[in-house]
Amino acid sequence: MRSAISFSTFSPILRWPLTNPKCVCSVSIPPAISEPEILEKPTSESLSHFPEDPNPKANFPEKISPESSFPGNSSSPYPRYSQDTVPTSQIHQETTPLSQNHVIDALLCHVNDPQSALRYFKRAETQRGFIRGVDAYCVLLHILVRSPETHGHARKLLNRYVSGDSDPSSVVFVDHLINCAKRFDFELDHRVFNYLLNAYIRANRIESAIDCFNAMICQDVIPWVPYMNILLTALVRRNMIGELRDLYNKMVLRGIYGDHFTVHVMVRACLKEGRVEEAEEYFRETKERGVKLDAGAYSIVIQAVCKKPNSNLGLELLEEMKERGWVPSEATFTSVIVACVAQGNMVEALRLKEEMINCGKPINLVVATSLMKGYCAQGNLDSALNFFNKITEDGLFPNKVTYSVLIEGCCNSGNIEKASELYTQMKLNGILPSVFNVNSLLRGYLKAPLWEEASKLFDEAVDCGVANIFTYNIMMSWLCKGGKMDEACSLLDNMVNQGMVPNVVSYNDMILGHCRKGNMDMASSVFSDMLARGLKPNVVTYSILIDGNFKKGDREKALDMFDQMLSLNIAPTDFTFNTIINGLCKVGQTSEARDKLKKFWEKGFIPSCMTYNSIVDGFIKEGNIDYALAVYREMCEFGVSPNVVTYTSLINGFCKSNRIDLALKMRDEMREKGLELDVTAYSALIDGFCKRRDMESAQDLFFELLEVGLSPNRIVYSSMISGFRDLNNMEAALVWYKKMINDRIPCDLGTYTTLIDGLLKEGRLVFASDLYMEMLSKGIVPDIITFHVLVNGLCNKGQLENARKILEEMDRKNMTPSVLIYNTLIAGYFREGNLKEAFTLHDEMLDRGLVPDDVTYDILINGKFKGDRSLTRPSHG
């Protein structure tokens, strides 16, 4: 800001030779507006045009100095020149400087003839020794704005003046204009102040313009709206939004709200700062005040509000535009269509697209790409691809964004072949794929899964330098989830060798992969490497490690990791809390999990249905069905609604504890709450009835399961087969076995063991042998329970030699027979009276390191053995 210049004193009067007519003044001035005119010397007649005794109060300063006349005319205090001519010869002949007061006096003589005043001032500027000050300029400006013919001259004069380097500050200039008007009785015309404001803006002196504006406001000289708009526009262009708001608020305090162009400027200012809601509020208030708005104002506001998630207001304003007879621009249509698509309102977006075409506005690439994105979001890939084909036929050339939208849409829809085709087409059209395109296609290949294609694309991206940290993380995450930890480790090393720095996500994926494989030592090693690289673990890192240690059964290590996380001021998430509660339940510490829940609650954790489900299931697996029921009631009291998993766990628990009545009560409660039983719930109920040997009720539930549209699974069929086996009804059991096969549900080891056990008990050895061979042909390896069933069944039917061969088969499979199997064989030989073989088996037991139990010695001493079926595989096996 320039310092104010004192106008109470002037530069010393200088004299110069006539051959060098340079002007000298108290401040430097720019060149004159035009070349000085050559004028004739004034005559006495021309001098008589000035009054002898003008009113000093009307036109002149109150105190007139001797220098107030032209030099050489000291006999009179006032100039005696005509309004049209100045004695040029006299100017050239005299050497006394022309002071500011002289100029002001002369200008005031021309107050009613602005053109003459201007001509005089131009000529005076060329006189040697002309001392110019701001007051002379102010007087001239006040004279010029009195006539419409000289308004343009006033503007030019100001533009020239403020473009100099030595003029006073804008605040001082405004003060002088005010003071001059008061001193010389000029009517205060606001036009001159607005011209001054505009001159500062034109000269790109924005700070001075702001000062000028503020000075005008302080003097109650209100800037005109057009000039205010010019200043506000300049501030927006320079991102001086704070200053803009300040100036506009000062106008509002004086009741000036602007016009439709002000709306344009203010909305643009709001958008520069991302204040969409403020732009919307400003527009609404402007409308309520009755400001006349034009189509442009509506358009810019529509484009602003369409940046919000809700496009309803954009649609409303668009309709208002049409009601007023305005045809929305292409940009306006585009904004609303894009907003509708973002909101998921494809019906309205497509309607506006047709309306846009009907209004003569062509579909542009932004609209087309947005509509394709909307189709993809709906899962309607065919429509997106059809629209893509149409716009290319119509001459629109897709860009990188268009291809990106379609490639992503194809990958999400599982059409990886089309995604790959578009990716290739993109490159053929000279559009270099971005890393976003590579990553989208890479995810699609891995999801397919097409490992070779994914690997090739990845290598290409690395070779081209396109791959980024996200590209590597996508590959690493897939490898870790698939348990391919050696490949994942190699990829991590390769990433580092390529100069790519692994981030927290990279290490989290590696840690998760090792935890899923149960390799907690490697998980800890990766965690240590992460710390060594200076990376700070986040809540996800610790949650993964906590979960991994719990799954390994290491409760202490899991809780230590949790304490370490808290010591680092890493706030646990709901996932972390649920992981701890679920982990404690899995390791048989459900009571502790319940206590932890109370402590977590105090820390602000709000348990979900999943939290309570873990505790309910934990108590059920521990056999504490009453505690499980208490937790169920507790969750209901706290307003957490049980879901199907909750009820299924309770039904399963009640059925296993033979409290089928409570299980049915839970089923009825489920239905009252509008919850439908799933296959797991039906399976638990069916198994419960089968264990009670109520096969009629079990079959009713089975057919009910079919009626509600569910498909029975292996567990359901195994329960039915076991139920009929327990009733010694192997015919019915085999019917369910055949039905299971017909439904293409493969039998597992438990189902085969159940069938073989039942058939052997009925003496159907051949059929049992055939099922056993069928089982082996499917690659199902018998376990200790299966071998016990075979030995027990053969011994009961006197097939001791065949039963003894089972031991040999177990030896071939490197399986050690159990004490129960030896007891069964020993009892068989006792029954046959072959005591020698019975004691041989006893010695063999000892040689294998097996310790005979009480049953063994009871058989050997008393010859008694009661068949034990406790090892028969449960139906849920």
JOUR-V487258 format. One record per backbone hydrogen bond with DSSP energy under -0.5 kcal/mol. NH is the residue of the N-H (numbers start at 1). CO is the residue of the C=O. If there is no record, write none. Layout:
# JOUR-V487258
nh=NH co=CO
nh=NH co=CO
This chain:
# JOUR-V487258
nh=20 co=17
nh=22 co=20
nh=27 co=132
nh=39 co=37
nh=47 co=43
nh=48 co=44
nh=49 co=46
nh=50 co=47
nh=54 co=51
nh=56 co=54
nh=58 co=55
nh=59 co=55
nh=60 co=56
nh=64 co=62
nh=65 co=63
nh=68 co=65
nh=69 co=66
nh=73 co=70
nh=76 co=73
nh=88 co=86
nh=91 co=87
nh=92 co=88
nh=93 co=89
nh=94 co=90
nh=99 co=97
nh=103 co=99
nh=104 co=100
nh=105 co=101
nh=106 co=102
nh=107 co=103
nh=108 co=104
nh=109 co=105
nh=109 co=106
nh=110 co=106
nh=110 co=107
nh=111 co=108
nh=113 co=110
nh=116 co=113
nh=117 co=113
nh=118 co=114
nh=119 co=115
nh=120 co=116
nh=121 co=117
nh=122 co=118
nh=123 co=119
nh=124 co=120
nh=125 co=121
nh=126 co=122
nh=126 co=123
nh=127 co=124
nh=129 co=22
nh=130 co=127
nh=131 co=98
nh=132 co=130
nh=137 co=133
nh=138 co=134
nh=139 co=135
nh=140 co=136
nh=141 co=137
nh=142 co=138
nh=143 co=139
nh=144 co=140
nh=145 co=141
nh=146 co=143
nh=147 co=144
nh=150 co=147
nh=151 co=148
nh=154 co=150
nh=155 co=151
nh=156 co=152
nh=157 co=153
nh=158 co=154
nh=159 co=155
nh=160 co=156
nh=161 co=157
nh=162 co=158
nh=163 co=159
nh=164 co=161
nh=173 co=169
nh=174 co=170
nh=175 co=171
nh=176 co=172
nh=177 co=173
nh=178 co=174
nh=179 co=175
nh=180 co=176
nh=181 co=177
nh=182 co=178
nh=183 co=179
nh=184 co=180
nh=185 co=182
nh=186 co=181
nh=189 co=187
nh=190 co=188
nh=192 co=189
nh=193 co=189
nh=194 co=190
nh=195 co=191
nh=196 co=192
nh=197 co=193
nh=198 co=194
nh=199 co=195
nh=200 co=196
nh=201 co=197
nh=202 co=198
nh=203 co=199
nh=204 co=201
nh=205 co=200
nh=206 co=204
nh=209 co=205
nh=210 co=206
nh=211 co=207
nh=212 co=208
nh=213 co=209
nh=214 co=210
nh=215 co=211
nh=216 co=212
nh=217 co=213
nh=218 co=214
nh=219 co=215
nh=220 co=217
nh=221 co=216
nh=222 co=220
nh=228 co=224
nh=229 co=225
nh=230 co=226
nh=231 co=227
nh=232 co=228
nh=233 co=229
nh=234 co=230
nh=235 co=231
nh=236 co=232
nh=237 co=233
nh=238 co=234
nh=239 co=236
nh=240 co=235
nh=241 co=239
nh=244 co=240
nh=245 co=241
nh=246 co=242
nh=247 co=243
nh=248 co=244
nh=249 co=245
nh=250 co=246
nh=251 co=247
nh=252 co=248
nh=253 co=249
nh=254 co=250
nh=254 co=251
nh=255 co=252
nh=256 co=251
nh=257 co=255
nh=263 co=259
nh=264 co=260
nh=265 co=261
nh=266 co=262
nh=267 co=263
nh=268 co=264
nh=269 co=265
nh=270 co=266
nh=271 co=267
nh=272 co=268
nh=273 co=269
nh=273 co=270
nh=274 co=271
nh=275 co=270
nh=276 co=274
nh=279 co=275
nh=280 co=276
nh=281 co=277
nh=282 co=278
nh=283 co=279
nh=284 co=280
nh=285 co=281
nh=286 co=282
nh=287 co=283
nh=288 co=284
nh=289 co=285
nh=290 co=287
nh=291 co=286
nh=293 co=291
nh=298 co=294
nh=299 co=295
nh=300 co=296
nh=301 co=297
nh=302 co=298
nh=303 co=299
nh=304 co=300
nh=305 co=301
nh=306 co=302
nh=307 co=304
nh=308 co=305
nh=311 co=309
nh=315 co=311
nh=316 co=312
nh=317 co=313
nh=318 co=314
nh=319 co=315
nh=320 co=316
nh=321 co=317
nh=322 co=318
nh=323 co=319
nh=324 co=320
nh=325 co=322
nh=326 co=321
nh=328 co=326
nh=333 co=329
nh=334 co=330
nh=335 co=331
nh=336 co=332
nh=337 co=333
nh=338 co=334
nh=339 co=335
nh=340 co=336
nh=341 co=337
nh=342 co=338
nh=343 co=339
nh=344 co=341
nh=345 co=340
nh=346 co=344
nh=349 co=345
nh=350 co=346
nh=351 co=347
nh=352 co=348
nh=353 co=349
nh=354 co=350
nh=355 co=351
nh=356 co=352
nh=357 co=353
nh=358 co=354
nh=359 co=355
nh=360 co=357
nh=361 co=356
nh=362 co=360
nh=368 co=364
nh=369 co=365
nh=370 co=366
nh=371 co=367
nh=372 co=368
nh=373 co=369
nh=374 co=370
nh=375 co=371
nh=376 co=372
nh=377 co=373
nh=378 co=374
nh=379 co=376
nh=380 co=375
nh=381 co=379
nh=384 co=380
nh=385 co=381
nh=386 co=382
nh=387 co=383
nh=388 co=384
nh=389 co=385
nh=390 co=386
nh=391 co=387
nh=392 co=388
nh=393 co=389
nh=394 co=390
nh=395 co=392
nh=396 co=391
nh=398 co=396
nh=403 co=399
nh=404 co=400
nh=405 co=401
nh=406 co=402
nh=407 co=403
nh=408 co=404
nh=409 co=405
nh=410 co=406
nh=411 co=407
nh=412 co=408
nh=413 co=409
nh=414 co=411
nh=415 co=410
nh=416 co=414
nh=419 co=415
nh=420 co=416
nh=421 co=417
nh=422 co=418
nh=423 co=419
nh=424 co=420
nh=425 co=421
nh=426 co=422
nh=427 co=423
nh=428 co=424
nh=429 co=425
nh=430 co=427
nh=431 co=426
nh=432 co=430
nh=433 co=431
nh=438 co=434
nh=439 co=435
nh=440 co=436
nh=441 co=437
nh=442 co=438
nh=443 co=439
nh=444 co=440
nh=445 co=441
nh=446 co=442
nh=447 co=443
nh=448 co=444
nh=449 co=445
nh=450 co=445
nh=454 co=450
nh=455 co=451
nh=456 co=452
nh=457 co=453
nh=458 co=454
nh=459 co=455
nh=460 co=456
nh=461 co=457
nh=462 co=458
nh=463 co=459
nh=464 co=460
nh=465 co=462
nh=466 co=461
nh=467 co=461
nh=472 co=468
nh=473 co=469
nh=474 co=470
nh=475 co=471
nh=476 co=472
nh=477 co=473
nh=478 co=474
nh=479 co=475
nh=480 co=476
nh=481 co=477
nh=482 co=478
nh=483 co=480
nh=484 co=479
nh=485 co=483
nh=488 co=484
nh=489 co=485
nh=490 co=486
nh=491 co=487
nh=492 co=488
nh=493 co=489
nh=494 co=490
nh=495 co=491
nh=496 co=492
nh=497 co=493
nh=498 co=494
nh=499 co=496
nh=500 co=495
nh=502 co=500
nh=507 co=503
nh=508 co=504
nh=509 co=505
nh=510 co=506
nh=511 co=507
nh=512 co=508
nh=513 co=509
nh=514 co=510
nh=515 co=511
nh=516 co=512
nh=517 co=513
nh=518 co=515
nh=519 co=514
nh=520 co=518
nh=523 co=519
nh=524 co=520
nh=525 co=521
nh=526 co=522
nh=527 co=523
nh=528 co=524
nh=529 co=525
nh=530 co=526
nh=531 co=527
nh=532 co=528
nh=533 co=529
nh=534 co=531
nh=535 co=530
nh=537 co=535
nh=542 co=538
nh=543 co=539
nh=544 co=540
nh=545 co=541
nh=546 co=542
nh=547 co=543
nh=548 co=544
nh=549 co=545
nh=550 co=546
nh=551 co=547
nh=552 co=548
nh=553 co=550
nh=554 co=549
nh=555 co=553
nh=558 co=554
nh=559 co=555
nh=560 co=556
nh=561 co=557
nh=562 co=558
nh=563 co=559
nh=564 co=560
nh=565 co=561
nh=566 co=562
nh=567 co=563
nh=568 co=564
nh=569 co=566
nh=570 co=565
nh=571 co=569
nh=577 co=573
nh=578 co=574
nh=579 co=575
nh=580 co=576
nh=581 co=577
nh=582 co=578
nh=583 co=579
nh=584 co=580
nh=585 co=581
nh=586 co=582
nh=587 co=583
nh=588 co=585
nh=589 co=584
nh=593 co=589
nh=594 co=590
nh=595 co=591
nh=596 co=592
nh=597 co=593
nh=598 co=594
nh=599 co=595
nh=600 co=596
nh=601 co=597
nh=602 co=598
nh=603 co=599
nh=603 co=600
nh=604 co=601
nh=605 co=600
nh=607 co=605
nh=612 co=608
nh=613 co=609
nh=614 co=610
nh=615 co=611
nh=616 co=612
nh=617 co=613
nh=618 co=614
nh=619 co=615
nh=620 co=616
nh=621 co=617
nh=622 co=618
nh=623 co=620
nh=624 co=619
nh=625 co=623
nh=628 co=624
nh=629 co=625
nh=630 co=626
nh=631 co=627
nh=632 co=628
nh=633 co=629
nh=634 co=630
nh=635 co=631
nh=636 co=632
nh=637 co=633
nh=638 co=634
nh=639 co=636
nh=640 co=635
nh=641 co=639
nh=647 co=643
nh=648 co=644
nh=649 co=645
nh=650 co=646
nh=651 co=647
nh=652 co=648
nh=653 co=649
nh=654 co=650
nh=655 co=651
nh=656 co=652
nh=657 co=653
nh=658 co=655
nh=659 co=654
nh=662 co=659
nh=663 co=659
nh=664 co=660
nh=665 co=661
nh=666 co=662
nh=667 co=663
nh=668 co=664
nh=669 co=665
nh=670 co=666
nh=671 co=667
nh=672 co=668
nh=673 co=669
nh=673 co=670
nh=674 co=671
nh=675 co=670
nh=682 co=678
nh=683 co=679
nh=684 co=680
nh=685 co=681
nh=686 co=682
nh=687 co=683
nh=688 co=684
nh=689 co=685
nh=690 co=686
nh=691 co=687
nh=692 co=688
nh=693 co=690
nh=694 co=689
nh=695 co=693
nh=698 co=694
nh=699 co=695
nh=700 co=696
nh=701 co=697
nh=702 co=698
nh=703 co=699
nh=704 co=700
nh=705 co=701
nh=706 co=702
nh=707 co=703
nh=708 co=704
nh=709 co=706
nh=710 co=705
nh=712 co=710
nh=717 co=713
nh=718 co=714
nh=719 co=715
nh=720 co=716
nh=721 co=717
nh=722 co=718
nh=723 co=719
nh=724 co=720
nh=725 co=721
nh=726 co=722
nh=727 co=723
nh=728 co=725
nh=729 co=724
nh=730 co=728
nh=733 co=729
nh=734 co=730
nh=735 co=731
nh=736 co=732
nh=737 co=733
nh=738 co=734
nh=739 co=735
nh=740 co=736
nh=741 co=737
nh=742 co=738
nh=743 co=739
nh=744 co=741
nh=745 co=740
nh=746 co=744
nh=752 co=748
nh=753 co=749
nh=754 co=750
nh=755 co=751
nh=756 co=752
nh=757 co=753
nh=758 co=754
nh=759 co=755
nh=760 co=756
nh=761 co=757
nh=762 co=758
nh=763 co=760
nh=764 co=759
nh=765 co=763
nh=768 co=764
nh=769 co=765
nh=770 co=766
nh=771 co=767
nh=772 co=768
nh=773 co=769
nh=774 co=770
nh=775 co=771
nh=776 co=772
nh=777 co=773
nh=778 co=774
nh=778 co=775
nh=779 co=776
nh=780 co=775
nh=781 co=779
nh=787 co=783
nh=788 co=784
nh=789 co=785
nh=790 co=786
nh=791 co=787
nh=792 co=788
nh=793 co=789
nh=794 co=790
nh=795 co=791
nh=796 co=792
nh=797 co=793
nh=798 co=795
nh=799 co=794
nh=800 co=798
nh=803 co=799
nh=804 co=800
nh=805 co=801
nh=806 co=802
nh=806 co=803
nh=807 co=803
nh=807 co=804
nh=808 co=804
nh=809 co=805
nh=810 co=806
nh=811 co=807
nh=812 co=808
nh=813 co=809
nh=814 co=811
nh=815 co=810
nh=817 co=815
nh=822 co=818
nh=823 co=819
nh=824 co=820
nh=825 co=821
nh=826 co=822
nh=827 co=823
nh=828 co=824
nh=829 co=825
nh=830 co=826
nh=831 co=827
nh=832 co=828
nh=833 co=829
nh=833 co=830
nh=834 co=829
nh=835 co=833
nh=838 co=834
nh=839 co=835
nh=840 co=836
nh=841 co=837
nh=842 co=838
nh=843 co=839
nh=844 co=840
nh=845 co=841
nh=846 co=842
nh=847 co=843
nh=848 co=844
nh=849 co=846
nh=850 co=845
nh=852 co=850
nh=857 co=853
nh=858 co=854
nh=859 co=855
nh=860 co=856
nh=861 co=857
nh=862 co=858
nh=863 co=858
nh=863 co=859
nh=864 co=858
nh=867 co=865
nh=869 co=867
nh=872 co=869
nh=877 co=874
